[in-house]
Amino acid sequence: MAEKTECSGRRLFLKAAAVSACGVLCGAVPSRAAETGEVLRVWSCGGLAEAMMPANEEFEAQSGAKVAYTGAFAAALGKSLLASATTDVFAGRVLDLARKLRAAGKMTWFKPLCFTQYVLVTPPGNPAGIRSVEDLGKPGVKVVLAPGASPPGGAAALALLGKAGVLEAAQENDIAKGSCVQRVMEDIVSGKGDVSVVELRVTRLPQFVGRMDILPVDPKFFPPPPMTFTVGVMESARDKALAERYAAYLVSPQGQVHFERQGFIAAISAQGRKMVEQYGVRDV
């Protein structure tokens, strides 16, 4: 229960931090938009928050517009939008959600924004000498997993290990069997465990940056969706031109930099373009 509470607290923190930070930034931008009270409402899944916040700041500085940002569970936000809630721009995880919003007439269009990617993390110095995913199945390796973590965290790591052919052995080596990705990271940083599989974006969180070694995972082992993040302009957008300008900024080279810095694969990168084709990320 403590692990779930800790993770839930982190997600609530992301939402509160995003909203409060946006309030500070918006108030600092003198502009016609500020004078007239125009506000661009932007919603995204919480996993994008660390990238969205600096991107929003940059867009505000360039455009003179105000961005009112909320980051929370994509499923909860999507459910609200499919009902009666409204916003101007929505960036969410799960391609099917964007398609549902389009089919329901709630979203005007969407584009691929970025993709997540998975890595191995070890304590500093990699004391167990981990080199590849296959090493998680070797006898004596202390693996740290969180099979009970909220989707896609726990299930995605297990699916990855399954594709690598080491799921059963890695589960036998799992010393945690937890329910929180944040706790997994702490166990690795402290040296309690030798290795784990996480999304690269998690290693870019302020409390974990530079505190562990990171090894790449061959993309052929990446788990099935949800891997995709999209951005779309909503039918309820009060200023369609401004909403489209903002969405275009996010998928431009300038906007995509913020997502790459936070561990995502930019949709416009060479690898991102391959993943667009692989996962069929098209607005049809």
Buried (B, 14 or more C-beta within 10 A) or exposed (E): EEBBEBBEEBBEEBBEBBBEBBEEBBEEBEBEBBEEEBBBBBBBBBBBBBBBBBBBBBBBEEBBBBBBBBBBBBBEBBEBBBEEBBBBBBBBBBBEBBBBBBEEEBBBBBBBBBBBBBBBBBBEEBEBEBEBBBBBBBEEBBBBBBBBBBEBBBBBBBBBBBBBEBBEBBBEBBBBEBBBBBBBBBBBBEBBBBBBBBBBBBBBBEEBEEBBBBBEBEBEBBBEBBBBBBBBBBBBBBBBEBBBBBBEBBBEEEBBBBBBBBBBBBBBBEEBBEBBEEBEBEBE
